[in-house]
Amino acid sequence: MKVYEYMFSKKPIVYSNLPIIDEMLFDCAISSIPDNPKDLANKITYLYENPEAGRKLADKAFLKVLGCTWDKRAENIVKFVKL
């Protein structure tokens, strides 16, 4: 659930490249190598130096998370059941 909160915040996300998280964030955030502080620092520095890139990722994450609300999930279930 924290991932959804991060996406909803409209802030760029840097995350540890773990399969369960990567599945949700691969196209709207920047992954870093787990347990590698230098890589994490490099990714944060990149976002600091490239605010437009960070804004685009944050916007993409926000739009993606809008499809994950409880109302949206219920709507998708109703559509599925009607098939």
PDB file of N, CA, C and O in Angstrom:
ATOM      1  N   MET A   1       0.806  -1.193   0.000  1.00  0.00           N
ATOM      2  CA  MET A   1       0.000   0.000   0.000  1.00  0.00           C
ATOM      3  C   MET A   1       0.855   1.265   0.000  1.00  0.00           C
ATOM      4  O   MET A   1       0.432   2.292  -0.530  1.00  0.00           O
ATOM      5  N   LYS A   2       2.035   1.206   0.578  1.00  0.00           N
ATOM      6  CA  LYS A   2       2.890   2.395   0.596  1.00  0.00           C
ATOM      7  C   LYS A   2       3.239   2.837  -0.816  1.00  0.00           C
ATOM      8  O   LYS A   2       3.332   4.033  -1.092  1.00  0.00           O
ATOM      9  N   VAL A   3       3.430   1.884  -1.703  1.00  0.00           N
ATOM     10  CA  VAL A   3       3.770   2.231  -3.084  1.00  0.00           C
ATOM     11  C   VAL A   3       2.680   3.116  -3.678  1.00  0.00           C
ATOM     12  O   VAL A   3       2.978   4.097  -4.359  1.00  0.00           O
ATOM     13  N   TYR A   4       1.425   2.775  -3.424  1.00  0.00           N
ATOM     14  CA  TYR A   4       0.318   3.586  -3.939  1.00  0.00           C
ATOM     15  C   TYR A   4       0.368   4.999  -3.357  1.00  0.00           C
ATOM     16  O   TYR A   4       0.109   5.972  -4.065  1.00  0.00           O
ATOM     17  N   GLU A   5       0.697   5.110  -2.087  1.00  0.00           N
ATOM     18  CA  GLU A   5       0.798   6.429  -1.455  1.00  0.00           C
ATOM     19  C   GLU A   5       1.920   7.245  -2.095  1.00  0.00           C
ATOM     20  O   GLU A   5       1.760   8.441  -2.341  1.00  0.00           O
ATOM     21  N   TYR A   6       3.042   6.603  -2.360  1.00  0.00           N
ATOM     22  CA  TYR A   6       4.151   7.300  -3.014  1.00  0.00           C
ATOM     23  C   TYR A   6       3.726   7.787  -4.402  1.00  0.00           C
ATOM     24  O   TYR A   6       4.022   8.917  -4.788  1.00  0.00           O
ATOM     25  N   MET A   7       3.036   6.933  -5.139  1.00  0.00           N
ATOM     26  CA  MET A   7       2.594   7.292  -6.481  1.00  0.00           C
ATOM     27  C   MET A   7       1.589   8.445  -6.432  1.00  0.00           C
ATOM     28  O   MET A   7       1.598   9.316  -7.302  1.00  0.00           O
ATOM     29  N   PHE A   8       0.745   8.447  -5.437  1.00  0.00           N
ATOM     30  CA  PHE A   8      -0.281   9.478  -5.305  1.00  0.00           C
ATOM     31  C   PHE A   8       0.305  10.827  -4.895  1.00  0.00           C
ATOM     32  O   PHE A   8      -0.337  11.862  -5.072  1.00  0.00           O
ATOM     33  N   SER A   9       1.512  10.818  -4.352  1.00  0.00           N
ATOM     34  CA  SER A   9       2.131  12.048  -3.838  1.00  0.00           C
ATOM     35  C   SER A   9       2.583  13.018  -4.933  1.00  0.00           C
ATOM     36  O   SER A   9       2.886  14.176  -4.646  1.00  0.00           O
ATOM     37  N   LYS A  10       2.629  12.562  -6.162  1.00  0.00           N
ATOM     38  CA  LYS A  10       3.108  13.371  -7.295  1.00  0.00           C
ATOM     39  C   LYS A  10       4.563  13.806  -7.112  1.00  0.00           C
ATOM     40  O   LYS A  10       4.953  14.890  -7.547  1.00  0.00           O
ATOM     41  N   LYS A  11       5.348  12.966  -6.474  1.00  0.00           N
ATOM     42  CA  LYS A  11       6.789  13.197  -6.310  1.00  0.00           C
ATOM     43  C   LYS A  11       7.526  12.078  -7.039  1.00  0.00           C
ATOM     44  O   LYS A  11       7.024  10.956  -7.106  1.00  0.00           O
ATOM     45  N   PRO A  12       8.712  12.363  -7.586  1.00  0.00           N
ATOM     46  CA  PRO A  12       9.483  11.296  -8.232  1.00  0.00           C
ATOM     47  C   PRO A  12       9.837  10.204  -7.224  1.00  0.00           C
ATOM     48  O   PRO A  12      10.095  10.478  -6.052  1.00  0.00           O
ATOM     49  N   ILE A  13       9.845   8.986  -7.696  1.00  0.00           N
ATOM     50  CA  ILE A  13      10.092   7.831  -6.830  1.00  0.00           C
ATOM     51  C   ILE A  13      11.387   7.146  -7.251  1.00  0.00           C
ATOM     52  O   ILE A  13      11.613   6.892  -8.434  1.00  0.00           O
ATOM     53  N   VAL A  14      12.228   6.853  -6.269  1.00  0.00           N
ATOM     54  CA  VAL A  14      13.399   6.003  -6.462  1.00  0.00           C
ATOM     55  C   VAL A  14      13.172   4.801  -5.558  1.00  0.00           C
ATOM     56  O   VAL A  14      12.939   4.961  -4.359  1.00  0.00           O
ATOM     57  N   TYR A  15      13.236   3.608  -6.119  1.00  0.00           N
ATOM     58  CA  TYR A  15      12.919   2.407  -5.347  1.00  0.00           C
ATOM     59  C   TYR A  15      13.982   1.332  -5.544  1.00  0.00           C
ATOM     60  O   TYR A  15      14.706   1.331  -6.539  1.00  0.00           O
ATOM     61  N   SER A  16      14.062   0.421  -4.583  1.00  0.00           N
ATOM     62  CA  SER A  16      14.962  -0.729  -4.712  1.00  0.00           C
ATOM     63  C   SER A  16      14.389  -1.672  -5.751  1.00  0.00           C
ATOM     64  O   SER A  16      13.211  -2.025  -5.701  1.00  0.00           O
ATOM     65  N   ASN A  17      15.211  -2.071  -6.675  1.00  0.00           N
ATOM     66  CA  ASN A  17      14.762  -2.923  -7.767  1.00  0.00           C
ATOM     67  C   ASN A  17      14.498  -4.342  -7.265  1.00  0.00           C
ATOM     68  O   ASN A  17      15.338  -5.233  -7.392  1.00  0.00           O
ATOM     69  N   LEU A  18      13.328  -4.522  -6.701  1.00  0.00           N
ATOM     70  CA  LEU A  18      12.868  -5.825  -6.238  1.00  0.00           C
ATOM     71  C   LEU A  18      11.673  -6.219  -7.097  1.00  0.00           C
ATOM     72  O   LEU A  18      10.854  -5.361  -7.426  1.00  0.00           O
ATOM     73  N   PRO A  19      11.547  -7.488  -7.469  1.00  0.00           N
ATOM     74  CA  PRO A  19      10.506  -7.899  -8.421  1.00  0.00           C
ATOM     75  C   PRO A  19       9.091  -7.432  -8.066  1.00  0.00           C
ATOM     76  O   PRO A  19       8.365  -6.969  -8.946  1.00  0.00           O
ATOM     77  N   ILE A  20       8.693  -7.540  -6.825  1.00  0.00           N
ATOM     78  CA  ILE A  20       7.323  -7.185  -6.450  1.00  0.00           C
ATOM     79  C   ILE A  20       7.063  -5.691  -6.627  1.00  0.00           C
ATOM     80  O   ILE A  20       5.953  -5.291  -6.977  1.00  0.00           O
ATOM     81  N   ILE A  21       8.071  -4.872  -6.389  1.00  0.00           N
ATOM     82  CA  ILE A  21       7.921  -3.423  -6.548  1.00  0.00           C
ATOM     83  C   ILE A  21       8.101  -3.039  -8.015  1.00  0.00           C
ATOM     84  O   ILE A  21       7.385  -2.182  -8.533  1.00  0.00           O
ATOM     85  N   ASP A  22       9.051  -3.671  -8.669  1.00  0.00           N
ATOM     86  CA  ASP A  22       9.333  -3.378 -10.072  1.00  0.00           C
ATOM     87  C   ASP A  22       8.105  -3.618 -10.945  1.00  0.00           C
ATOM     88  O   ASP A  22       7.888  -2.916 -11.933  1.00  0.00           O
ATOM     89  N   GLU A  23       7.315  -4.600 -10.578  1.00  0.00           N
ATOM     90  CA  GLU A  23       6.103  -4.920 -11.327  1.00  0.00           C
ATOM     91  C   GLU A  23       5.169  -3.708 -11.425  1.00  0.00           C
ATOM     92  O   GLU A  23       4.513  -3.509 -12.448  1.00  0.00           O
ATOM     93  N   MET A  24       5.112  -2.918 -10.382  1.00  0.00           N
ATOM     94  CA  MET A  24       4.214  -1.764 -10.349  1.00  0.00           C
ATOM     95  C   MET A  24       4.881  -0.484 -10.856  1.00  0.00           C
ATOM     96  O   MET A  24       4.222   0.350 -11.477  1.00  0.00           O
ATOM     97  N   LEU A  25       6.171  -0.321 -10.598  1.00  0.00           N
ATOM     98  CA  LEU A  25       6.823   0.965 -10.844  1.00  0.00           C
ATOM     99  C   LEU A  25       7.764   1.011 -12.044  1.00  0.00           C
ATOM    100  O   LEU A  25       8.330   2.066 -12.329  1.00  0.00           O
ATOM    101  N   PHE A  26       7.948  -0.095 -12.751  1.00  0.00           N
ATOM    102  CA  PHE A  26       8.997  -0.165 -13.768  1.00  0.00           C
ATOM    103  C   PHE A  26       8.949   0.957 -14.800  1.00  0.00           C
ATOM    104  O   PHE A  26       9.994   1.335 -15.331  1.00  0.00           O
ATOM    105  N   ASP A  27       7.783   1.495 -15.099  1.00  0.00           N
ATOM    106  CA  ASP A  27       7.690   2.506 -16.158  1.00  0.00           C
ATOM    107  C   ASP A  27       7.377   3.916 -15.652  1.00  0.00           C
ATOM    108  O   ASP A  27       7.150   4.829 -16.446  1.00  0.00           O
ATOM    109  N   CYS A  28       7.367   4.090 -14.317  1.00  0.00           N
ATOM    110  CA  CYS A  28       6.993   5.415 -13.802  1.00  0.00           C
ATOM    111  C   CYS A  28       7.846   5.844 -12.611  1.00  0.00           C
ATOM    112  O   CYS A  28       7.467   6.745 -11.863  1.00  0.00           O
ATOM    113  N   ALA A  29       8.985   5.204 -12.440  1.00  0.00           N
ATOM    114  CA  ALA A  29       9.894   5.544 -11.344  1.00  0.00           C
ATOM    115  C   ALA A  29      11.299   5.095 -11.743  1.00  0.00           C
ATOM    116  O   ALA A  29      11.496   4.487 -12.795  1.00  0.00           O
ATOM    117  N   ILE A  30      12.258   5.401 -10.894  1.00  0.00           N
ATOM    118  CA  ILE A  30      13.648   5.019 -11.161  1.00  0.00           C
ATOM    119  C   ILE A  30      14.059   3.960 -10.151  1.00  0.00           C
ATOM    120  O   ILE A  30      13.912   4.142  -8.943  1.00  0.00           O
ATOM    121  N   SER A  31      14.575   2.856 -10.663  1.00  0.00           N
ATOM    122  CA  SER A  31      15.002   1.781  -9.767  1.00  0.00           C
ATOM    123  C   SER A  31      16.475   1.941  -9.416  1.00  0.00           C
ATOM    124  O   SER A  31      17.273   2.453 -10.202  1.00  0.00           O
ATOM    125  N   SER A  32      16.809   1.492  -8.224  1.00  0.00           N
ATOM    126  CA  SER A  32      18.208   1.484  -7.797  1.00  0.00           C
ATOM    127  C   SER A  32      18.569   0.066  -7.370  1.00  0.00           C
ATOM    128  O   SER A  32      17.702  -0.745  -7.045  1.00  0.00           O
ATOM    129  N   ILE A  33      19.839  -0.204  -7.378  1.00  0.00           N
ATOM    130  CA  ILE A  33      20.324  -1.527  -6.992  1.00  0.00           C
ATOM    131  C   ILE A  33      20.177  -1.677  -5.478  1.00  0.00           C
ATOM    132  O   ILE A  33      20.677  -0.841  -4.725  1.00  0.00           O
ATOM    133  N   PRO A  34      19.498  -2.731  -5.026  1.00  0.00           N
ATOM    134  CA  PRO A  34      19.340  -2.918  -3.578  1.00  0.00           C
ATOM    135  C   PRO A  34      20.692  -2.974  -2.860  1.00  0.00           C
ATOM    136  O   PRO A  34      21.659  -3.529  -3.382  1.00  0.00           O
ATOM    137  N   ASP A  35      20.743  -2.403  -1.682  1.00  0.00           N
ATOM    138  CA  ASP A  35      21.945  -2.410  -0.833  1.00  0.00           C
ATOM    139  C   ASP A  35      23.157  -1.757  -1.505  1.00  0.00           C
ATOM    140  O   ASP A  35      24.298  -2.146  -1.257  1.00  0.00           O
ATOM    141  N   ASN A  36      22.898  -0.769  -2.352  1.00  0.00           N
ATOM    142  CA  ASN A  36      23.979  -0.061  -3.035  1.00  0.00           C
ATOM    143  C   ASN A  36      23.768   1.445  -2.850  1.00  0.00           C
ATOM    144  O   ASN A  36      23.139   2.089  -3.689  1.00  0.00           O
ATOM    145  N   PRO A  37      24.290   2.006  -1.755  1.00  0.00           N
ATOM    146  CA  PRO A  37      24.057   3.422  -1.469  1.00  0.00           C
ATOM    147  C   PRO A  37      24.569   4.366  -2.557  1.00  0.00           C
ATOM    148  O   PRO A  37      23.979   5.421  -2.789  1.00  0.00           O
ATOM    149  N   LYS A  38      25.655   3.994  -3.217  1.00  0.00           N
ATOM    150  CA  LYS A  38      26.198   4.854  -4.276  1.00  0.00           C
ATOM    151  C   LYS A  38      25.214   4.949  -5.444  1.00  0.00           C
ATOM    152  O   LYS A  38      24.994   6.031  -5.988  1.00  0.00           O
ATOM    153  N   ASP A  39      24.629   3.825  -5.823  1.00  0.00           N
ATOM    154  CA  ASP A  39      23.649   3.833  -6.906  1.00  0.00           C
ATOM    155  C   ASP A  39      22.422   4.656  -6.508  1.00  0.00           C
ATOM    156  O   ASP A  39      21.900   5.424  -7.316  1.00  0.00           O
ATOM    157  N   LEU A  40      21.970   4.498  -5.282  1.00  0.00           N
ATOM    158  CA  LEU A  40      20.832   5.279  -4.790  1.00  0.00           C
ATOM    159  C   LEU A  40      21.147   6.774  -4.849  1.00  0.00           C
ATOM    160  O   LEU A  40      20.323   7.567  -5.304  1.00  0.00           O
ATOM    161  N   ALA A  41      22.331   7.154  -4.391  1.00  0.00           N
ATOM    162  CA  ALA A  41      22.741   8.563  -4.423  1.00  0.00           C
ATOM    163  C   ALA A  41      22.787   9.082  -5.857  1.00  0.00           C
ATOM    164  O   ALA A  41      22.374  10.211  -6.122  1.00  0.00           O
ATOM    165  N   ASN A  42      23.284   8.268  -6.779  1.00  0.00           N
ATOM    166  CA  ASN A  42      23.342   8.674  -8.187  1.00  0.00           C
ATOM    167  C   ASN A  42      21.943   8.911  -8.758  1.00  0.00           C
ATOM    168  O   ASN A  42      21.732   9.861  -9.513  1.00  0.00           O
ATOM    169  N   LYS A  43      20.998   8.057  -8.402  1.00  0.00           N
ATOM    170  CA  LYS A  43      19.628   8.202  -8.903  1.00  0.00           C
ATOM    171  C   LYS A  43      18.966   9.453  -8.323  1.00  0.00           C
ATOM    172  O   LYS A  43      18.262  10.170  -9.033  1.00  0.00           O
ATOM    173  N   ILE A  44      19.187   9.708  -7.057  1.00  0.00           N
ATOM    174  CA  ILE A  44      18.630  10.909  -6.427  1.00  0.00           C
ATOM    175  C   ILE A  44      19.259  12.160  -7.042  1.00  0.00           C
ATOM    176  O   ILE A  44      18.566  13.141  -7.311  1.00  0.00           O
ATOM    177  N   THR A  45      20.567  12.119  -7.260  1.00  0.00           N
ATOM    178  CA  THR A  45      21.258  13.248  -7.894  1.00  0.00           C
ATOM    179  C   THR A  45      20.714  13.493  -9.294  1.00  0.00           C
ATOM    180  O   THR A  45      20.507  14.638  -9.694  1.00  0.00           O
ATOM    181  N   TYR A  46      20.485  12.423 -10.031  1.00  0.00           N
ATOM    182  CA  TYR A  46      19.916  12.564 -11.377  1.00  0.00           C
ATOM    183  C   TYR A  46      18.587  13.318 -11.326  1.00  0.00           C
ATOM    184  O   TYR A  46      18.362  14.240 -12.109  1.00  0.00           O
ATOM    185  N   LEU A  47      17.715  12.925 -10.408  1.00  0.00           N
ATOM    186  CA  LEU A  47      16.415  13.593 -10.302  1.00  0.00           C
ATOM    187  C   LEU A  47      16.565  15.049  -9.875  1.00  0.00           C
ATOM    188  O   LEU A  47      15.825  15.916 -10.338  1.00  0.00           O
ATOM    189  N   TYR A  48      17.509  15.310  -9.006  1.00  0.00           N
ATOM    190  CA  TYR A  48      17.760  16.685  -8.561  1.00  0.00           C
ATOM    191  C   TYR A  48      18.223  17.558  -9.727  1.00  0.00           C
ATOM    192  O   TYR A  48      17.817  18.713  -9.857  1.00  0.00           O
ATOM    193  N   GLU A  49      19.071  16.988 -10.562  1.00  0.00           N
ATOM    194  CA  GLU A  49      19.634  17.740 -11.684  1.00  0.00           C
ATOM    195  C   GLU A  49      18.721  17.759 -12.911  1.00  0.00           C
ATOM    196  O   GLU A  49      18.945  18.536 -13.840  1.00  0.00           O
ATOM    197  N   ASN A  50      17.703  16.916 -12.916  1.00  0.00           N
ATOM    198  CA  ASN A  50      16.779  16.809 -14.051  1.00  0.00           C
ATOM    199  C   ASN A  50      15.331  16.858 -13.556  1.00  0.00           C
ATOM    200  O   ASN A  50      14.611  15.864 -13.648  1.00  0.00           O
ATOM    201  N   PRO A  51      14.906  17.995 -13.037  1.00  0.00           N
ATOM    202  CA  PRO A  51      13.566  18.070 -12.443  1.00  0.00           C
ATOM    203  C   PRO A  51      12.438  17.772 -13.428  1.00  0.00           C
ATOM    204  O   PRO A  51      11.394  17.254 -13.030  1.00  0.00           O
ATOM    205  N   GLU A  52      12.632  18.089 -14.693  1.00  0.00           N
ATOM    206  CA  GLU A  52      11.582  17.807 -15.680  1.00  0.00           C
ATOM    207  C   GLU A  52      11.387  16.301 -15.846  1.00  0.00           C
ATOM    208  O   GLU A  52      10.255  15.830 -15.959  1.00  0.00           O
ATOM    209  N   ALA A  53      12.478  15.550 -15.860  1.00  0.00           N
ATOM    210  CA  ALA A  53      12.378  14.089 -15.949  1.00  0.00           C
ATOM    211  C   ALA A  53      11.654  13.538 -14.723  1.00  0.00           C
ATOM    212  O   ALA A  53      10.819  12.642 -14.839  1.00  0.00           O
ATOM    213  N   GLY A  54      11.974  14.072 -13.563  1.00  0.00           N
ATOM    214  CA  GLY A  54      11.302  13.643 -12.337  1.00  0.00           C
ATOM    215  C   GLY A  54       9.827  13.968 -12.353  1.00  0.00           C
ATOM    216  O   GLY A  54       9.006  13.168 -11.905  1.00  0.00           O
ATOM    217  N   ARG A  55       9.480  15.152 -12.872  1.00  0.00           N
ATOM    218  CA  ARG A  55       8.075  15.543 -12.943  1.00  0.00           C
ATOM    219  C   ARG A  55       7.296  14.621 -13.874  1.00  0.00           C
ATOM    220  O   ARG A  55       6.165  14.240 -13.573  1.00  0.00           O
ATOM    221  N   LYS A  56       7.902  14.263 -15.007  1.00  0.00           N
ATOM    222  CA  LYS A  56       7.232  13.365 -15.953  1.00  0.00           C
ATOM    223  C   LYS A  56       6.991  11.996 -15.327  1.00  0.00           C
ATOM    224  O   LYS A  56       5.916  11.418 -15.485  1.00  0.00           O
ATOM    225  N   LEU A  57       7.986  11.479 -14.619  1.00  0.00           N
ATOM    226  CA  LEU A  57       7.814  10.189 -13.948  1.00  0.00           C
ATOM    227  C   LEU A  57       6.737  10.278 -12.871  1.00  0.00           C
ATOM    228  O   LEU A  57       5.900   9.384 -12.750  1.00  0.00           O
ATOM    229  N   ALA A  58       6.760  11.354 -12.093  1.00  0.00           N
ATOM    230  CA  ALA A  58       5.774  11.528 -11.025  1.00  0.00           C
ATOM    231  C   ALA A  58       4.365  11.622 -11.596  1.00  0.00           C
ATOM    232  O   ALA A  58       3.432  11.037 -11.045  1.00  0.00           O
ATOM    233  N   ASP A  59       4.205  12.350 -12.692  1.00  0.00           N
ATOM    234  CA  ASP A  59       2.892  12.465 -13.328  1.00  0.00           C
ATOM    235  C   ASP A  59       2.413  11.112 -13.839  1.00  0.00           C
ATOM    236  O   ASP A  59       1.240  10.765 -13.698  1.00  0.00           O
ATOM    237  N   LYS A  60       3.321  10.359 -14.428  1.00  0.00           N
ATOM    238  CA  LYS A  60       2.967   9.037 -14.953  1.00  0.00           C
ATOM    239  C   LYS A  60       2.559   8.098 -13.815  1.00  0.00           C
ATOM    240  O   LYS A  60       1.601   7.337 -13.948  1.00  0.00           O
ATOM    241  N   ALA A  61       3.284   8.155 -12.703  1.00  0.00           N
ATOM    242  CA  ALA A  61       2.946   7.325 -11.545  1.00  0.00           C
ATOM    243  C   ALA A  61       1.579   7.714 -10.992  1.00  0.00           C
ATOM    244  O   ALA A  61       0.781   6.848 -10.634  1.00  0.00           O
ATOM    245  N   PHE A  62       1.312   9.015 -10.924  1.00  0.00           N
ATOM    246  CA  PHE A  62       0.029   9.491 -10.406  1.00  0.00           C
ATOM    247  C   PHE A  62      -1.123   8.993 -11.278  1.00  0.00           C
ATOM    248  O   PHE A  62      -2.124   8.496 -10.762  1.00  0.00           O
ATOM    249  N   LEU A  63      -0.984   9.126 -12.586  1.00  0.00           N
ATOM    250  CA  LEU A  63      -2.042   8.663 -13.484  1.00  0.00           C
ATOM    251  C   LEU A  63      -2.247   7.154 -13.373  1.00  0.00           C
ATOM    252  O   LEU A  63      -3.373   6.661 -13.443  1.00  0.00           O
ATOM    253  N   LYS A  64      -1.161   6.442 -13.201  1.00  0.00           N
ATOM    254  CA  LYS A  64      -1.250   4.986 -13.072  1.00  0.00           C
ATOM    255  C   LYS A  64      -1.979   4.591 -11.792  1.00  0.00           C
ATOM    256  O   LYS A  64      -2.790   3.666 -11.802  1.00  0.00           O
ATOM    257  N   VAL A  65      -1.699   5.282 -10.697  1.00  0.00           N
ATOM    258  CA  VAL A  65      -2.314   4.916  -9.422  1.00  0.00           C
ATOM    259  C   VAL A  65      -3.799   5.268  -9.392  1.00  0.00           C
ATOM    260  O   VAL A  65      -4.557   4.663  -8.634  1.00  0.00           O
ATOM    261  N   LEU A  66      -4.222   6.222 -10.193  1.00  0.00           N
ATOM    262  CA  LEU A  66      -5.650   6.558 -10.232  1.00  0.00           C
ATOM    263  C   LEU A  66      -6.491   5.366 -10.676  1.00  0.00           C
ATOM    264  O   LEU A  66      -7.669   5.268 -10.332  1.00  0.00           O
ATOM    265  N   GLY A  67      -5.889   4.469 -11.434  1.00  0.00           N
ATOM    266  CA  GLY A  67      -6.588   3.260 -11.859  1.00  0.00           C
ATOM    267  C   GLY A  67      -6.602   2.170 -10.807  1.00  0.00           C
ATOM    268  O   GLY A  67      -7.132   1.086 -11.048  1.00  0.00           O
ATOM    269  N   CYS A  68      -6.028   2.439  -9.647  1.00  0.00           N
ATOM    270  CA  CYS A  68      -5.918   1.430  -8.592  1.00  0.00           C
ATOM    271  C   CYS A  68      -6.753   1.765  -7.358  1.00  0.00           C
ATOM    272  O   CYS A  68      -6.537   1.183  -6.294  1.00  0.00           O
ATOM    273  N   THR A  69      -7.694   2.685  -7.483  1.00  0.00           N
ATOM    274  CA  THR A  69      -8.532   3.022  -6.330  1.00  0.00           C
ATOM    275  C   THR A  69      -9.544   1.903  -6.095  1.00  0.00           C
ATOM    276  O   THR A  69      -9.790   1.081  -6.978  1.00  0.00           O
ATOM    277  N   TRP A  70     -10.119   1.882  -4.909  1.00  0.00           N
ATOM    278  CA  TRP A  70     -11.135   0.873  -4.603  1.00  0.00           C
ATOM    279  C   TRP A  70     -12.324   1.021  -5.546  1.00  0.00           C
ATOM    280  O   TRP A  70     -12.877   0.021  -6.004  1.00  0.00           O
ATOM    281  N   ASP A  71     -12.719   2.247  -5.840  1.00  0.00           N
ATOM    282  CA  ASP A  71     -13.838   2.475  -6.757  1.00  0.00           C
ATOM    283  C   ASP A  71     -13.526   1.940  -8.146  1.00  0.00           C
ATOM    284  O   ASP A  71     -14.378   1.323  -8.785  1.00  0.00           O
ATOM    285  N   LYS A  72     -12.308   2.174  -8.612  1.00  0.00           N
ATOM    286  CA  LYS A  72     -11.911   1.695  -9.932  1.00  0.00           C
ATOM    287  C   LYS A  72     -11.858   0.165  -9.958  1.00  0.00           C
ATOM    288  O   LYS A  72     -12.263  -0.458 -10.939  1.00  0.00           O
ATOM    289  N   ARG A  73     -11.366  -0.423  -8.894  1.00  0.00           N
ATOM    290  CA  ARG A  73     -11.328  -1.890  -8.822  1.00  0.00           C
ATOM    291  C   ARG A  73     -12.742  -2.467  -8.855  1.00  0.00           C
ATOM    292  O   ARG A  73     -13.009  -3.442  -9.558  1.00  0.00           O
ATOM    293  N   ALA A  74     -13.654  -1.847  -8.081  1.00  0.00           N
ATOM    294  CA  ALA A  74     -15.045  -2.306  -8.062  1.00  0.00           C
ATOM    295  C   ALA A  74     -15.666  -2.175  -9.450  1.00  0.00           C
ATOM    296  O   ALA A  74     -16.383  -3.067  -9.903  1.00  0.00           O
ATOM    297  N   GLU A  75     -15.390  -1.073 -10.111  1.00  0.00           N
ATOM    298  CA  GLU A  75     -15.901  -0.853 -11.466  1.00  0.00           C
ATOM    299  C   GLU A  75     -15.405  -1.942 -12.415  1.00  0.00           C
ATOM    300  O   GLU A  75     -16.175  -2.450 -13.231  1.00  0.00           O
ATOM    301  N   ASN A  76     -14.139  -2.301 -12.316  1.00  0.00           N
ATOM    302  CA  ASN A  76     -13.578  -3.354 -13.174  1.00  0.00           C
ATOM    303  C   ASN A  76     -14.191  -4.713 -12.868  1.00  0.00           C
ATOM    304  O   ASN A  76     -14.411  -5.508 -13.781  1.00  0.00           O
ATOM    305  N   ILE A  77     -14.468  -4.990 -11.603  1.00  0.00           N
ATOM    306  CA  ILE A  77     -15.100  -6.261 -11.235  1.00  0.00           C
ATOM    307  C   ILE A  77     -16.509  -6.327 -11.812  1.00  0.00           C
ATOM    308  O   ILE A  77     -16.912  -7.354 -12.359  1.00  0.00           O
ATOM    309  N   VAL A  78     -17.256  -5.237 -11.692  1.00  0.00           N
ATOM    310  CA  VAL A  78     -18.617  -5.195 -12.240  1.00  0.00           C
ATOM    311  C   VAL A  78     -18.578  -5.414 -13.749  1.00  0.00           C
ATOM    312  O   VAL A  78     -19.394  -6.166 -14.281  1.00  0.00           O
ATOM    313  N   LYS A  79     -17.654  -4.779 -14.439  1.00  0.00           N
ATOM    314  CA  LYS A  79     -17.523  -4.966 -15.888  1.00  0.00           C
ATOM    315  C   LYS A  79     -17.217  -6.424 -16.214  1.00  0.00           C
ATOM    316  O   LYS A  79     -17.771  -6.988 -17.158  1.00  0.00           O
ATOM    317  N   PHE A  80     -16.331  -7.028 -15.424  1.00  0.00           N
ATOM    318  CA  PHE A  80     -15.954  -8.418 -15.657  1.00  0.00           C
ATOM    319  C   PHE A  80     -17.144  -9.348 -15.450  1.00  0.00           C
ATOM    320  O   PHE A  80     -17.366 -10.257 -16.249  1.00  0.00           O
ATOM    321  N   VAL A  81     -17.909  -9.129 -14.386  1.00  0.00           N
ATOM    322  CA  VAL A  81     -19.053  -9.982 -14.067  1.00  0.00           C
ATOM    323  C   VAL A  81     -20.128  -9.869 -15.145  1.00  0.00           C
ATOM    324  O   VAL A  81     -20.810 -10.849 -15.443  1.00  0.00           O
ATOM    325  N   LYS A  82     -20.282  -8.698 -15.722  1.00  0.00           N
ATOM    326  CA  LYS A  82     -21.297  -8.492 -16.761  1.00  0.00           C
ATOM    327  C   LYS A  82     -20.948  -9.190 -18.068  1.00  0.00           C
ATOM    328  O   LYS A  82     -21.818  -9.377 -18.919  1.00  0.00           O
ATOM    329  N   LEU A  83     -19.687  -9.576 -18.239  1.00  0.00           N
ATOM    330  CA  LEU A  83     -19.293 -10.288 -19.458  1.00  0.00           C
ATOM    331  C   LEU A  83     -19.928 -11.636 -19.433  1.00  0.00           C
ATOM    332  O   LEU A  83     -19.742 -12.424 -20.360  1.00  0.00           O
TER     333      LEU A  83
END
